[in-house]
Amino acid sequence: MCQLCLDACKKYWPDLNDEDRSTLLMGATAFPFGCGEGIAAQLKDMAEKSGCDLGKALAIADEEMDAAVAEAKADGSWPTSEDNVPGEL
């Protein structure tokens, strides 16, 4: 875990133990694929939205992901099975 992500977790979510910190990062942010600054911003935003409640944060993240997928499907940008041609990446 990058130091920036760890510092942001401790700053915005000071009461989380290591296991809950990992759950938050994996379930409610772009970690491990996002940049440290972006993840820190997500941690701050999610702390504000959820009141630092891990369960609420995970539920909010799920709702936001579901909404993003629905929007992508509605506008045609969501990949379909026709997009997956064998042998192509």
N, CA and C atoms as a LAMMPS dump frame, in Angstrom:
ITEM: TIMESTEP
0
ITEM: NUMBER OF ATOMS
267
ITEM: BOX BOUNDS ff ff ff
-5.0000000000000000e+02 5.0000000000000000e+02
-5.0000000000000000e+02 5.0000000000000000e+02
-5.0000000000000000e+02 5.0000000000000000e+02
ITEM: ATOMS id mol type element x y z
1 1 1 N 0.863 -1.176 0
2 1 2 C 0 0 0
3 1 3 C 0.905 1.233 0
4 2 1 N 0.55 2.207 -0.802
5 2 2 C 1.375 3.41 -0.845
6 2 3 C 1.204 4.209 0.453
7 3 1 N 2.217 4.938 0.786
8 3 2 C 2.195 5.709 2.033
9 3 3 C 1.094 6.766 2.022
10 4 1 N 0.851 7.363 0.869
11 4 2 C -0.209 8.373 0.758
12 4 3 C -1.578 7.758 1.071
13 5 1 N -1.82 6.56 0.571
14 5 2 C -3.094 5.874 0.848
15 5 3 C -3.215 5.55 2.334
16 6 1 N -2.153 5.043 2.914
17 6 2 C -2.157 4.71 4.338
18 6 3 C -2.369 5.954 5.191
19 7 1 N -1.672 7.032 4.858
20 7 2 C -1.827 8.285 5.612
21 7 3 C -3.255 8.823 5.501
22 8 1 N -3.845 8.741 4.298
23 8 2 C -5.217 9.22 4.109
24 8 3 C -6.2 8.361 4.904
25 9 1 N -5.976 7.06 4.912
26 9 2 C -6.842 6.174 5.709
27 9 3 C -6.792 6.577 7.176
28 10 1 N -5.612 6.767 7.673
29 10 2 C -5.464 7.108 9.088
30 10 3 C -6.029 8.491 9.393
31 11 1 N -5.941 9.416 8.441
32 11 2 C -6.449 10.766 8.65
33 11 3 C -7.969 10.799 8.632
34 12 1 N -8.57 10.204 7.602
35 12 2 C -10.016 10.313 7.419
36 12 3 C -10.805 9.188 8.092
37 13 1 N -10.136 8.081 8.396
38 13 2 C -10.769 6.906 9.012
39 13 3 C -9.904 6.448 10.191
40 14 1 N -9.722 7.273 11.198
41 14 2 C -8.753 6.98 12.264
42 14 3 C -9.088 5.766 13.127
43 15 1 N -10.331 5.337 13.155
44 15 2 C -10.72 4.241 14.044
45 15 3 C -10.657 2.862 13.388
46 16 1 N -10.247 2.785 12.132
47 16 2 C -10.215 1.487 11.452
48 16 3 C -8.974 0.691 11.827
49 17 1 N -9.166 -0.618 11.988
50 17 2 C -8.009 -1.499 12.174
51 17 3 C -7.482 -1.88 10.787
52 18 1 N -6.393 -2.624 10.74
53 18 2 C -5.767 -2.954 9.46
54 18 3 C -6.701 -3.725 8.535
55 19 1 N -7.454 -4.676 9.08
56 19 2 C -8.357 -5.474 8.254
57 19 3 C -9.466 -4.602 7.662
58 20 1 N -10.06 -3.74 8.478
59 20 2 C -11.113 -2.855 7.979
60 20 3 C -10.565 -1.83 6.995
61 21 1 N -9.34 -1.4 7.224
62 21 2 C -8.699 -0.454 6.297
63 21 3 C -8.559 -1.098 4.917
64 22 1 N -8.129 -2.345 4.892
65 22 2 C -8.003 -3.061 3.622
66 22 3 C -9.366 -3.234 2.953
67 23 1 N -10.373 -3.564 3.753
68 23 2 C -11.733 -3.722 3.219
69 23 3 C -12.223 -2.423 2.603
70 24 1 N -11.994 -1.321 3.282
71 24 2 C -12.399 -0.009 2.768
72 24 3 C -11.683 0.307 1.464
73 25 1 N -10.388 0.134 1.449
74 25 2 C -9.62 0.458 0.246
75 25 3 C -10.061 -0.376 -0.95
76 26 1 N -10.231 -1.678 -0.742
77 26 2 C -10.587 -2.56 -1.844
78 26 3 C -12.052 -2.418 -2.255
79 27 1 N -12.927 -2.098 -1.303
80 27 2 C -14.346 -2.086 -1.59
81 27 3 C -14.945 -0.745 -1.937
82 28 1 N -14.236 0.337 -1.619
83 28 2 C -14.85 1.66 -1.807
84 28 3 C -13.948 2.667 -2.511
85 29 1 N -12.809 2.207 -3.02
86 29 2 C -11.919 3.108 -3.755
87 29 3 C -11.372 2.39 -4.986
88 30 1 N -10.57 3.079 -5.762
89 30 2 C -9.936 2.509 -6.944
90 30 3 C -8.68 1.704 -6.602
91 31 1 N -8.351 1.58 -5.325
92 31 2 C -7.186 0.809 -4.906
93 31 3 C -7.339 -0.641 -5.369
94 32 1 N -6.332 -1.264 -5.9
95 32 2 C -4.938 -0.871 -6.032
96 32 3 C -4.581 -0.25 -7.384
97 33 1 N -5.584 0.099 -8.173
98 33 2 C -5.311 0.575 -9.527
99 33 3 C -5.218 2.086 -9.659
100 34 1 N -5.803 2.829 -8.736
101 34 2 C -5.804 4.281 -8.827
102 34 3 C -4.522 4.901 -8.296
103 35 1 N -4.352 6.18 -8.577
104 35 2 C -3.191 6.905 -8.059
105 35 3 C -3.438 7.282 -6.594
106 36 1 N -2.374 7.485 -5.856
107 36 2 C -2.479 7.803 -4.44
108 36 3 C -3.327 9.024 -4.157
109 37 1 N -3.172 10.068 -4.958
110 37 2 C -3.943 11.289 -4.749
111 37 3 C -5.433 11.049 -4.978
112 38 1 N -5.746 10.274 -6.005
113 38 2 C -7.142 9.973 -6.291
114 38 3 C -7.779 9.126 -5.199
115 39 1 N -7.036 8.167 -4.702
116 39 2 C -7.551 7.307 -3.63
117 39 3 C -7.729 8.113 -2.358
118 40 1 N -6.787 8.997 -2.06
119 40 2 C -6.917 9.855 -0.876
120 40 3 C -8.181 10.707 -0.974
121 41 1 N -8.456 11.23 -2.158
122 41 2 C -9.673 12.033 -2.353
123 41 3 C -10.922 11.167 -2.183
124 42 1 N -10.879 9.942 -2.677
125 42 2 C -12.013 9.031 -2.514
126 42 3 C -12.238 8.71 -1.032
127 43 1 N -11.157 8.502 -0.287
128 43 2 C -11.28 8.206 1.145
129 43 3 C -11.918 9.369 1.89
130 44 1 N -11.496 10.575 1.56
131 44 2 C -12.067 11.761 2.202
132 44 3 C -13.552 11.888 1.85
133 45 1 N -13.86 11.752 0.57
134 45 2 C -15.245 11.87 0.114
135 45 3 C -16.139 10.816 0.778
136 46 1 N -15.646 9.591 0.825
137 46 2 C -16.444 8.515 1.402
138 46 3 C -16.609 8.699 2.912
139 47 1 N -15.612 9.239 3.581
140 47 2 C -15.739 9.522 5.019
141 47 3 C -16.843 10.55 5.255
142 48 1 N -16.888 11.57 4.41
143 48 2 C -17.912 12.608 4.536
144 48 3 C -19.309 12.056 4.239
145 49 1 N -19.415 11.249 3.183
146 49 2 C -20.719 10.718 2.785
147 49 3 C -21.276 9.722 3.805
148 50 1 N -20.385 8.922 4.397
149 50 2 C -20.83 7.819 5.25
150 50 3 C -20.748 8.113 6.741
151 51 1 N -20.145 9.251 7.103
152 51 2 C -19.936 9.522 8.521
153 51 3 C -18.918 8.571 9.137
154 52 1 N -17.989 8.103 8.323
155 52 2 C -16.952 7.15 8.735
156 52 3 C -17.529 5.82 9.207
157 53 1 N -18.646 5.425 8.615
158 53 2 C -19.25 4.125 8.892
159 53 3 C -18.86 3.191 7.75
160 54 1 N -18.082 2.163 8.052
161 54 2 C -17.565 1.275 7.013
162 54 3 C -18.689 0.605 6.224
163 55 1 N -19.68 0.102 6.903
164 55 2 C -20.804 -0.541 6.211
165 55 3 C -21.512 0.404 5.265
166 56 1 N -21.748 1.63 5.715
167 56 2 C -22.386 2.629 4.857
168 56 3 C -21.491 2.969 3.674
169 57 1 N -20.197 3.09 3.918
170 57 2 C -19.254 3.421 2.842
171 57 3 C -19.281 2.353 1.757
172 58 1 N -19.285 1.091 2.149
173 58 2 C -19.317 0.01 1.176
174 58 3 C -20.639 -0.002 0.409
175 59 1 N -21.738 0.268 1.109
176 59 2 C -23.047 0.33 0.451
177 59 3 C -23.102 1.484 -0.544
178 60 1 N -22.576 2.633 -0.16
179 60 2 C -22.545 3.8 -1.051
180 60 3 C -21.706 3.488 -2.285
181 61 1 N -20.545 2.873 -2.083
182 61 2 C -19.676 2.524 -3.209
183 61 3 C -20.387 1.57 -4.158
184 62 1 N -21.113 0.589 -3.614
185 62 2 C -21.875 -0.339 -4.463
186 62 3 C -22.94 0.4 -5.258
187 63 1 N -23.653 1.309 -4.606
188 63 2 C -24.696 2.076 -5.289
189 63 3 C -24.1 2.93 -6.405
190 64 1 N -22.964 3.558 -6.13
191 64 2 C -22.325 4.402 -7.142
192 64 3 C -21.837 3.567 -8.322
193 65 1 N -21.302 2.373 -8.042
194 65 2 C -20.838 1.5 -9.122
195 65 3 C -22.02 1.012 -9.951
196 66 1 N -23.103 0.615 -9.284
197 66 2 C -24.297 0.175 -10.011
198 66 3 C -24.829 1.285 -10.912
199 67 1 N -24.839 2.51 -10.414
200 67 2 C -25.315 3.641 -11.215
201 67 3 C -24.398 3.889 -12.408
202 68 1 N -23.088 3.768 -12.217
203 68 2 C -22.146 3.981 -13.316
204 68 3 C -22.302 2.905 -14.388
205 69 1 N -22.506 1.664 -13.969
206 69 2 C -22.712 0.577 -14.93
207 69 3 C -24.019 0.791 -15.693
208 70 1 N -25.071 1.138 -14.986
209 70 2 C -26.358 1.384 -15.643
210 70 3 C -26.242 2.509 -16.661
211 71 1 N -25.52 3.563 -16.315
212 71 2 C -25.328 4.684 -17.249
213 71 3 C -24.541 4.245 -18.474
214 72 1 N -23.487 3.442 -18.249
215 72 2 C -22.675 2.964 -19.372
216 72 3 C -23.484 2.052 -20.286
217 73 1 N -24.332 1.227 -19.695
218 73 2 C -25.195 0.361 -20.515
219 73 3 C -26.202 1.191 -21.297
220 74 1 N -26.75 2.214 -20.663
221 74 2 C -27.759 3.052 -21.321
222 74 3 C -27.177 3.847 -22.482
223 75 1 N -25.942 4.309 -22.329
224 75 2 C -25.359 5.121 -23.409
225 75 3 C -24.569 4.298 -24.425
226 76 1 N -24.554 2.97 -24.235
227 76 2 C -23.905 2.097 -25.206
228 76 3 C -22.414 1.92 -25.025
229 77 1 N -21.841 2.472 -23.978
230 77 2 C -20.397 2.338 -23.791
231 77 3 C -19.998 1.097 -22.998
232 78 1 N -20.978 0.349 -22.486
233 78 2 C -20.7 -0.886 -21.752
234 78 3 C -20.399 -1.986 -22.768
235 79 1 N -19.275 -2.728 -22.586
236 79 2 C -18.946 -3.776 -23.559
237 79 3 C -19.979 -4.911 -23.555
238 80 1 N -20.184 -5.478 -24.72
239 80 2 C -21.111 -6.597 -24.852
240 80 3 C -20.331 -7.827 -25.293
241 81 1 N -21.005 -8.967 -25.383
242 81 2 C -20.337 -10.189 -25.81
243 81 3 C -19.813 -10.05 -27.25
244 82 1 N -20.45 -9.217 -28.047
245 82 2 C -19.971 -8.999 -29.41
246 82 3 C -18.636 -8.256 -29.432
247 83 1 N -18.333 -7.576 -28.334
248 83 2 C -17.061 -6.854 -28.246
249 83 3 C -15.891 -7.802 -27.973
250 84 1 N -16.179 -9.007 -27.503
251 84 2 C -15.138 -9.968 -27.124
252 84 3 C -14.882 -10.943 -28.268
253 85 1 N -13.977 -10.575 -29.143
254 85 2 C -13.634 -11.411 -30.282
255 85 3 C -12.448 -12.282 -29.887
256 86 1 N -12.578 -13.61 -30.021
257 86 2 C -11.462 -14.494 -29.654
258 86 3 C -10.17 -14.085 -30.346
259 87 1 N -9.11 -14.09 -29.571
260 87 2 C -7.798 -13.749 -30.124
261 87 3 C -7.464 -12.278 -30.084
262 88 1 N -8.412 -11.437 -29.724
263 88 2 C -8.161 -10.006 -29.647
264 88 3 C -8.182 -9.553 -28.196
265 89 1 N -7.394 -8.565 -27.904
266 89 2 C -7.39 -7.979 -26.56
267 89 3 C -8.139 -6.679 -26.555
